[in-house]
Amino acid sequence: MLALIRFRIFSLSNLLPQNIKIKVYITVIFPVVLNACETWSLTLRGELRLMVFENRVLRKIFMPKREQVTEE
């Protein structure tokens, strides 16, 4: 639970640029999610869940700020 809270703080933080967040995602978060994946029997449901997770993370990283949305 604590890791989820820290990830939310990390992904919503304005202090880090997006390229740093992407690098952290690729080097830290994604390998942890795929830990021991060679022993999984990947089903269609599991593949869809991984895609949903990845899309959520990327959406949080690239989420537009309210000011950006209202200016357009």
Buried (B, 14 or more C-beta within 10 A) or exposed (E): EEEEEEBEEBBEEEEEEEEEBBEBBEEEBBEEEEEEEEEEEEEEEEEEEBEEEBEEBBEBBEEEEEEEEEEE
